[in-house]
């Protein structure tokens, strides 16, 4: 079954690296401090698609965890 993704218009204001981080793709944001990444995930992350915990370099897909 295809994953349904919501279109968050607030993400348009984010850099390409920040969007890549939220989608779980490699990006330079993984080298930023955990406080910045936690704030980014809190504001824009979608926990129905992926999870992120402090110390992780990028979000992990919910499907991969099952």
C-alpha beads as a LAMMPS data file, in Angstrom:
LAMMPS data file: protein, C-alpha beads

66 atoms
65 bonds

1 atom types
1 bond types

-500.0 500.0 xlo xhi
-500.0 500.0 ylo yhi
-500.0 500.0 zlo zhi

Masses

1 110.0

Atoms # bond

1 1 1 0.000 0.000 0.000
2 1 1 1.448 3.401 -0.925
3 1 1 2.370 5.772 1.858
4 1 1 0.120 8.797 2.033
5 1 1 2.088 11.954 2.687
6 1 1 0.639 15.258 3.706
7 1 1 1.790 18.417 1.996
8 1 1 3.058 20.765 4.685
9 1 1 3.291 24.209 3.099
10 1 1 5.475 25.434 5.980
11 1 1 8.242 23.194 4.649
12 1 1 8.549 25.378 1.554
13 1 1 10.432 27.901 3.702
14 1 1 13.053 25.295 4.674
15 1 1 16.363 24.705 2.953
16 1 1 16.846 21.661 0.736
17 1 1 19.095 20.115 3.419
18 1 1 16.438 20.534 6.103
19 1 1 13.782 18.942 3.864
20 1 1 16.170 16.065 3.103
21 1 1 16.718 15.520 6.848
22 1 1 12.965 15.400 7.505
23 1 1 12.518 12.891 4.686
24 1 1 15.338 10.696 6.021
25 1 1 17.682 11.365 3.116
26 1 1 21.392 12.129 3.668
27 1 1 22.072 15.833 4.112
28 1 1 24.468 18.240 5.773
29 1 1 21.986 18.847 8.599
30 1 1 23.091 15.568 10.165
31 1 1 26.276 17.377 11.238
32 1 1 24.355 20.098 13.115
33 1 1 23.811 20.029 16.849
34 1 1 21.005 17.980 18.372
35 1 1 19.164 21.078 19.647
36 1 1 18.704 22.377 16.094
37 1 1 17.605 18.972 14.801
38 1 1 15.187 18.483 17.720
39 1 1 13.624 21.878 17.028
40 1 1 13.379 21.086 13.308
41 1 1 11.766 17.698 13.983
42 1 1 9.354 19.144 16.561
43 1 1 8.127 21.836 14.175
44 1 1 8.071 19.937 10.876
45 1 1 8.533 16.196 11.500
46 1 1 5.783 13.727 10.658
47 1 1 5.744 10.952 13.268
48 1 1 3.247 8.896 11.250
49 1 1 5.944 8.395 8.589
50 1 1 9.201 8.378 10.587
51 1 1 10.660 8.720 14.067
52 1 1 13.694 10.631 15.241
53 1 1 15.512 10.532 18.558
54 1 1 18.328 12.737 19.771
55 1 1 21.637 11.351 18.617
56 1 1 20.234 9.857 15.391
57 1 1 21.801 11.268 12.236
58 1 1 18.448 11.178 10.431
59 1 1 14.851 9.999 10.967
60 1 1 14.044 6.292 10.677
61 1 1 11.058 5.154 8.650
62 1 1 8.197 3.666 10.679
63 1 1 7.932 0.878 8.087
64 1 1 11.602 -0.060 8.655
65 1 1 11.017 -0.424 12.388
66 1 1 8.252 -2.997 12.054

Bonds

1 1 1 2
2 1 2 3
3 1 3 4
4 1 4 5
5 1 5 6
6 1 6 7
7 1 7 8
8 1 8 9
9 1 9 10
10 1 10 11
11 1 11 12
12 1 12 13
13 1 13 14
14 1 14 15
15 1 15 16
16 1 16 17
17 1 17 18
18 1 18 19
19 1 19 20
20 1 20 21
21 1 21 22
22 1 22 23
23 1 23 24
24 1 24 25
25 1 25 26
26 1 26 27
27 1 27 28
28 1 28 29
29 1 29 30
30 1 30 31
31 1 31 32
32 1 32 33
33 1 33 34
34 1 34 35
35 1 35 36
36 1 36 37
37 1 37 38
38 1 38 39
39 1 39 40
40 1 40 41
41 1 41 42
42 1 42 43
43 1 43 44
44 1 44 45
45 1 45 46
46 1 46 47
47 1 47 48
48 1 48 49
49 1 49 50
50 1 50 51
51 1 51 52
52 1 52 53
53 1 53 54
54 1 54 55
55 1 55 56
56 1 56 57
57 1 57 58
58 1 58 59
59 1 59 60
60 1 60 61
61 1 61 62
62 1 62 63
63 1 63 64
64 1 64 65
65 1 65 66
